[in-house]
Amino acid sequence: MQATSKSHSVIKSIGTASNNLNAYKAKVKNETGKKITSVEIKNSIDNEYGDNLLDSGDTFKNNEVRYMYYDATDAVNTAQEDGKEESSIKYYVKVTLDNDSTYVISKFPFNKIKGTAKIYFDSDKEVCYLIYTNKSGKKINTKKKEKKSGTSSSSSSSSSYNDSSSSSSSSYSSGRYGVGSSASNGYSSGTSDYSSGQSSGSSNKGTGGYKAYQTKQPQPASDKPTTNPPTTDTTNNGTTTHPAPNTDSNNTNSTVNP
């Protein structure tokens, strides 16, 4: 009778196993269609990725199954010191494929996986995601979640001072120097130096300021003759009124006619 022997494949690990209370172990399978050359994990407490959990020169091959380990003891202790629950900690797994593209599997469910979690890659959506069965027996696909979390965008505003209206270059359309749109190097309202009747050297005067500026300028002499009011002398016998002298302004020097 010939003895037969069974060969058992040894499942390799990603990371180092630990007996700590808050150490996680998850069974994962690479279904990306590519080799995974790097696996890094971070938590929402430290918020920094650790070192590559694969040994130097090692790759997580396509269709390969491994155990992935992560010790969250430090993160849990820090959370508890800050009065936070352990369940509030989120974990993120960053994988690098053999084409040097990097993707993040967000909120990795270490303590919710039943059986094996499969890692997939969608080249069209450019996301890595999980398909797994949770401990309640429900099949979970995180593709939509990863797509949503990977499409964040930010907009930056230009370095101009626009509170409520548009402005062209080198001008402030609102705030300190008035309200409304303005031309280049000009002030759009009367709150600039022109409002005090003084010129600041700009050729563009604001509407309100320029009116104030005009009212403070000396007015030219009028060509109309000036009529002086009559004078009144008061004596003991009564009041005598003398007619006012006439002023002729046509000559350079005014002549008073009696």
VOMIMAR-765802 format. One record per residue (C-alpha): x, y, z; residue number from 0; residue in three letters. Coordinates in steps of 0.001 Angstrom, whole numbers, plus 500000, padded with zeros to 6 digits. Layout:
N
+--------+--------+--------+-----+------+
:     xx :     yy :     zz : pos : code :
+--------+--------+--------+-----+------+
:      X :      Y :      Z : NUM :  ALA :
...
+--------+--------+--------+-----+------+
% end
This chain:
258
+--------+--------+--------+-----+------+
:     xx :     yy :     zz : pos : code :
+--------+--------+--------+-----+------+
: 500000 : 500000 : 500000 :   0 :  MET :
: 501542 : 503196 : 498866 :   1 :  GLN :
: 501298 : 506137 : 501166 :   2 :  ALA :
: 500111 : 509317 : 499693 :   3 :  THR :
: 500807 : 512753 : 500933 :   4 :  SER :
: 498856 : 515927 : 500520 :   5 :  LYS :
: 500627 : 519093 : 499669 :   6 :  SER :
: 499330 : 522177 : 501470 :   7 :  HIS :
: 499990 : 525554 : 499958 :   8 :  SER :
: 501330 : 528031 : 502440 :   9 :  VAL :
: 499519 : 531369 : 502443 :  10 :  ILE :
: 502007 : 534183 : 502530 :  11 :  LYS :
: 501455 : 537254 : 504617 :  12 :  SER :
: 501339 : 540998 : 504076 :  13 :  ILE :
: 502659 : 542605 : 507230 :  14 :  GLY :
: 503511 : 540901 : 510511 :  15 :  THR :
: 501143 : 538892 : 512674 :  16 :  ALA :
: 500586 : 540133 : 516223 :  17 :  SER :
: 498850 : 538831 : 519333 :  18 :  ASN :
: 497844 : 542304 : 520485 :  19 :  ASN :
: 494173 : 542841 : 521225 :  20 :  LEU :
: 493787 : 545482 : 518531 :  21 :  ASN :
: 495721 : 543657 : 515798 :  22 :  ALA :
: 493740 : 542866 : 512659 :  23 :  TYR :
: 493953 : 539962 : 510229 :  24 :  LYS :
: 492164 : 539911 : 506870 :  25 :  ALA :
: 492262 : 537351 : 504071 :  26 :  LYS :
: 492604 : 539094 : 500705 :  27 :  VAL :
: 492869 : 538002 : 497091 :  28 :  LYS :
: 494423 : 539986 : 494275 :  29 :  ASN :
: 491909 : 540176 : 491400 :  30 :  GLU :
: 493299 : 543334 : 489818 :  31 :  THR :
: 494833 : 541551 : 486831 :  32 :  GLY :
: 498202 : 543028 : 487808 :  33 :  LYS :
: 500912 : 542500 : 490356 :  34 :  LYS :
: 500733 : 544612 : 493479 :  35 :  ILE :
: 504204 : 545886 : 494310 :  36 :  THR :
: 503442 : 547873 : 497459 :  37 :  SER :
: 500858 : 547830 : 500258 :  38 :  VAL :
: 500742 : 550665 : 502793 :  39 :  GLU :
: 498189 : 551306 : 505530 :  40 :  ILE :
: 497253 : 554381 : 507536 :  41 :  LYS :
: 494604 : 555124 : 510130 :  42 :  ASN :
: 492545 : 558252 : 510689 :  43 :  SER :
: 494299 : 558974 : 514002 :  44 :  ILE :
: 497928 : 559065 : 512845 :  45 :  ASP :
: 496922 : 560002 : 509284 :  46 :  ASN :
: 500273 : 558900 : 507840 :  47 :  GLU :
: 500987 : 555840 : 505748 :  48 :  TYR :
: 503426 : 553341 : 507142 :  49 :  GLY :
: 506158 : 551494 : 505276 :  50 :  ASP :
: 505517 : 549023 : 502497 :  51 :  ASN :
: 504226 : 545841 : 504153 :  52 :  LEU :
: 505653 : 543660 : 501374 :  53 :  LEU :
: 509208 : 542468 : 501794 :  54 :  ASP :
: 511855 : 543897 : 499503 :  55 :  SER :
: 511535 : 542315 : 496072 :  56 :  GLY :
: 508228 : 540644 : 496953 :  57 :  ASP :
: 505066 : 541181 : 494889 :  58 :  THR :
: 501447 : 540284 : 495561 :  59 :  PHE :
: 500689 : 538385 : 492355 :  60 :  LYS :
: 497411 : 538345 : 490461 :  61 :  ASN :
: 494988 : 535645 : 491735 :  62 :  ASN :
: 497174 : 535131 : 494808 :  63 :  GLU :
: 495614 : 534884 : 498263 :  64 :  VAL :
: 497323 : 536274 : 501351 :  65 :  ARG :
: 496697 : 537237 : 504944 :  66 :  TYR :
: 497085 : 540934 : 505607 :  67 :  MET :
: 497994 : 542018 : 509140 :  68 :  TYR :
: 497762 : 545423 : 510776 :  69 :  TYR :
: 498376 : 546320 : 514410 :  70 :  ASP :
: 496168 : 549252 : 515403 :  71 :  ALA :
: 497130 : 549269 : 519091 :  72 :  THR :
: 498774 : 552707 : 519069 :  73 :  ASP :
: 495884 : 554270 : 517146 :  74 :  ALA :
: 493300 : 552777 : 519526 :  75 :  VAL :
: 495194 : 553986 : 522596 :  76 :  ASN :
: 495463 : 557495 : 521178 :  77 :  THR :
: 491772 : 557545 : 520323 :  78 :  ALA :
: 490796 : 556437 : 523817 :  79 :  GLN :
: 493007 : 559110 : 525369 :  80 :  GLU :
: 491160 : 561669 : 523247 :  81 :  ASP :
: 487800 : 560285 : 524366 :  82 :  GLY :
: 487014 : 558666 : 521002 :  83 :  LYS :
: 485516 : 555251 : 520373 :  84 :  GLU :
: 487553 : 552528 : 518683 :  85 :  GLU :
: 484824 : 552226 : 516053 :  86 :  SER :
: 485474 : 555819 : 514957 :  87 :  SER :
: 488921 : 554913 : 513582 :  88 :  ILE :
: 489055 : 554466 : 509815 :  89 :  LYS :
: 491707 : 552540 : 507901 :  90 :  TYR :
: 493032 : 553185 : 504403 :  91 :  TYR :
: 494994 : 550727 : 502264 :  92 :  VAL :
: 497144 : 552145 : 499490 :  93 :  LYS :
: 498211 : 549711 : 496782 :  94 :  VAL :
: 500717 : 550281 : 493987 :  95 :  THR :
: 500321 : 548219 : 490823 :  96 :  LEU :
: 503143 : 547032 : 488600 :  97 :  ASP :
: 502529 : 549961 : 486230 :  98 :  ASN :
: 503419 : 552326 : 489099 :  99 :  ASP :
: 499843 : 553580 : 489451 : 100 :  SER :
: 498670 : 553997 : 493052 : 101 :  THR :
: 495140 : 553659 : 494428 : 102 :  TYR :
: 493559 : 553897 : 497867 : 103 :  VAL :
: 490922 : 551534 : 499233 : 104 :  ILE :
: 489169 : 553760 : 501744 : 105 :  SER :
: 487713 : 552658 : 505082 : 106 :  LYS :
: 489053 : 549147 : 504799 : 107 :  PHE :
: 486639 : 546858 : 506772 : 108 :  PRO :
: 489149 : 544769 : 508768 : 109 :  PHE :
: 486650 : 543602 : 511382 : 110 :  ASN :
: 483687 : 543156 : 509023 : 111 :  LYS :
: 485041 : 540647 : 506477 : 112 :  ILE :
: 483784 : 537072 : 506457 : 113 :  LYS :
: 485965 : 534805 : 504347 : 114 :  GLY :
: 488074 : 536431 : 501640 : 115 :  THR :
: 487961 : 540032 : 500426 : 116 :  ALA :
: 488813 : 540357 : 496738 : 117 :  LYS :
: 490675 : 543393 : 495422 : 118 :  ILE :
: 489604 : 544530 : 491941 : 119 :  TYR :
: 490842 : 547205 : 489571 : 120 :  PHE :
: 488664 : 549163 : 487128 : 121 :  ASP :
: 490912 : 550732 : 484508 : 122 :  SER :
: 488107 : 552861 : 483065 : 123 :  ASP :
: 487126 : 554401 : 486409 : 124 :  LYS :
: 490726 : 554194 : 487647 : 125 :  GLU :
: 489809 : 552804 : 491059 : 126 :  VAL :
: 490681 : 549802 : 493176 : 127 :  CYS :
: 487788 : 548399 : 495186 : 128 :  TYR :
: 486665 : 545432 : 497284 : 129 :  LEU :
: 484037 : 542760 : 496920 : 130 :  ILE :
: 483477 : 540768 : 500102 : 131 :  TYR :
: 480834 : 539191 : 502293 : 132 :  THR :
: 480285 : 540822 : 505659 : 133 :  ASN :
: 479672 : 538956 : 508888 : 134 :  LYS :
: 475917 : 539256 : 508397 : 135 :  SER :
: 476193 : 537366 : 505119 : 136 :  GLY :
: 475605 : 540379 : 502881 : 137 :  LYS :
: 477718 : 540792 : 499759 : 138 :  LYS :
: 479396 : 544208 : 499637 : 139 :  ILE :
: 480841 : 545955 : 496574 : 140 :  ASN :
: 482752 : 549173 : 497351 : 141 :  THR :
: 483230 : 550288 : 493732 : 142 :  LYS :
: 480743 : 553155 : 493875 : 143 :  LYS :
: 482100 : 554312 : 497200 : 144 :  LYS :
: 485675 : 554331 : 495907 : 145 :  GLU :
: 484578 : 556172 : 492767 : 146 :  LYS :
: 482825 : 558802 : 494864 : 147 :  LYS :
: 485705 : 559245 : 497276 : 148 :  SER :
: 488182 : 559534 : 494403 : 149 :  GLY :
: 486425 : 562350 : 492556 : 150 :  THR :
: 486999 : 565221 : 494909 : 151 :  SER :
: 487990 : 568526 : 493390 : 152 :  SER :
: 489017 : 571915 : 494729 : 153 :  SER :
: 488814 : 575346 : 493217 : 154 :  SER :
: 491099 : 578237 : 493957 : 155 :  SER :
: 490171 : 581855 : 493752 : 156 :  SER :
: 492316 : 584527 : 492201 : 157 :  SER :
: 494287 : 586914 : 494369 : 158 :  SER :
: 491966 : 589879 : 493937 : 159 :  SER :
: 489825 : 591799 : 496361 : 160 :  TYR :
: 486327 : 591302 : 494959 : 161 :  ASN :
: 483578 : 591338 : 497565 : 162 :  ASP :
: 480492 : 591696 : 495402 : 163 :  SER :
: 481458 : 592744 : 491875 : 164 :  SER :
: 484005 : 592202 : 489145 : 165 :  SER :
: 487094 : 594290 : 488508 : 166 :  SER :
: 489828 : 594539 : 485929 : 167 :  SER :
: 493542 : 594453 : 486570 : 168 :  SER :
: 495239 : 596412 : 489335 : 169 :  SER :
: 492017 : 597736 : 490871 : 170 :  SER :
: 489909 : 596995 : 493893 : 171 :  TYR :
: 486256 : 596718 : 492974 : 172 :  SER :
: 484966 : 596544 : 496520 : 173 :  SER :
: 486092 : 596712 : 500113 : 174 :  GLY :
: 488430 : 599614 : 500899 : 175 :  ARG :
: 488151 : 601531 : 497642 : 176 :  TYR :
: 484455 : 601558 : 496852 : 177 :  GLY :
: 481836 : 599327 : 495295 : 178 :  VAL :
: 481267 : 598475 : 491633 : 179 :  GLY :
: 483434 : 597568 : 488671 : 180 :  SER :
: 486401 : 599749 : 487838 : 181 :  SER :
: 488916 : 600309 : 485092 : 182 :  ALA :
: 492601 : 599591 : 485357 : 183 :  SER :
: 494440 : 601466 : 488097 : 184 :  ASN :
: 491303 : 603396 : 489047 : 185 :  GLY :
: 489023 : 603766 : 492008 : 186 :  TYR :
: 485397 : 602977 : 491348 : 187 :  SER :
: 483729 : 605006 : 494097 : 188 :  SER :
: 484105 : 608109 : 496191 : 189 :  GLY :
: 485868 : 606572 : 499167 : 190 :  THR :
: 489346 : 607186 : 497774 : 191 :  SER :
: 491490 : 610292 : 498277 : 192 :  ASP :
: 489271 : 612273 : 495912 : 193 :  TYR :
: 486468 : 612326 : 498448 : 194 :  SER :
: 488524 : 614739 : 500545 : 195 :  SER :
: 489157 : 616984 : 497568 : 196 :  GLY :
: 492772 : 615951 : 497086 : 197 :  GLN :
: 494281 : 614331 : 494026 : 198 :  SER :
: 496145 : 611052 : 494433 : 199 :  SER :
: 497655 : 611168 : 490962 : 200 :  GLY :
: 495202 : 608789 : 489282 : 201 :  SER :
: 493502 : 609875 : 486094 : 202 :  SER :
: 490369 : 607888 : 486943 : 203 :  ASN :
: 488258 : 609639 : 489557 : 204 :  LYS :
: 485428 : 607873 : 491321 : 205 :  GLY :
: 481926 : 609240 : 490851 : 206 :  THR :
: 481200 : 610317 : 494396 : 207 :  GLY :
: 484760 : 611423 : 495089 : 208 :  GLY :
: 484991 : 613572 : 492000 : 209 :  TYR :
: 481858 : 615498 : 492957 : 210 :  LYS :
: 483353 : 616177 : 496332 : 211 :  ALA :
: 486594 : 617177 : 494599 : 212 :  TYR :
: 484789 : 619659 : 492361 : 213 :  GLN :
: 482971 : 621375 : 495208 : 214 :  THR :
: 486245 : 622119 : 496966 : 215 :  LYS :
: 487913 : 623868 : 493974 : 216 :  GLN :
: 488029 : 627745 : 493799 : 217 :  PRO :
: 485345 : 629122 : 491468 : 218 :  GLN :
: 486259 : 631669 : 488691 : 219 :  PRO :
: 485280 : 635309 : 489137 : 220 :  ALA :
: 481887 : 636285 : 487708 : 221 :  SER :
: 481520 : 638923 : 484944 : 222 :  ASP :
: 478319 : 640302 : 486496 : 223 :  LYS :
: 478638 : 643610 : 488378 : 224 :  PRO :
: 478507 : 643430 : 492085 : 225 :  THR :
: 475933 : 645553 : 493849 : 226 :  THR :
: 476814 : 646710 : 497342 : 227 :  ASN :
: 473952 : 647162 : 499836 : 228 :  PRO :
: 473015 : 650699 : 500914 : 229 :  PRO :
: 474495 : 652109 : 504123 : 230 :  THR :
: 472490 : 653458 : 507007 : 231 :  THR :
: 473504 : 656259 : 509436 : 232 :  ASP :
: 471679 : 656693 : 512659 : 233 :  THR :
: 471488 : 660230 : 514140 : 234 :  THR :
: 469603 : 661818 : 516958 : 235 :  ASN :
: 466947 : 663135 : 514568 : 236 :  ASN :
: 466294 : 659788 : 512864 : 237 :  GLY :
: 467680 : 657410 : 510305 : 238 :  THR :
: 469254 : 658530 : 507020 : 239 :  THR :
: 469799 : 656057 : 504159 : 240 :  THR :
: 472521 : 656700 : 501576 : 241 :  HIS :
: 472434 : 654983 : 498164 : 242 :  PRO :
: 475110 : 652413 : 497549 : 243 :  ALA :
: 477979 : 653314 : 495213 : 244 :  PRO :
: 478057 : 651682 : 491804 : 245 :  ASN :
: 480890 : 649346 : 490974 : 246 :  THR :
: 482094 : 649049 : 487410 : 247 :  ASP :
: 483773 : 645662 : 486930 : 248 :  SER :
: 484554 : 646103 : 483248 : 249 :  ASN :
: 487908 : 647744 : 483971 : 250 :  ASN :
: 490805 : 646001 : 485531 : 251 :  THR :
: 490623 : 648234 : 488599 : 252 :  ASN :
: 487159 : 648814 : 490050 : 253 :  SER :
: 486022 : 652474 : 489989 : 254 :  THR :
: 483583 : 653759 : 492584 : 255 :  VAL :
: 481288 : 656512 : 491309 : 256 :  ASN :
: 479810 : 658791 : 493929 : 257 :  PRO :
+--------+--------+--------+-----+------+
% end
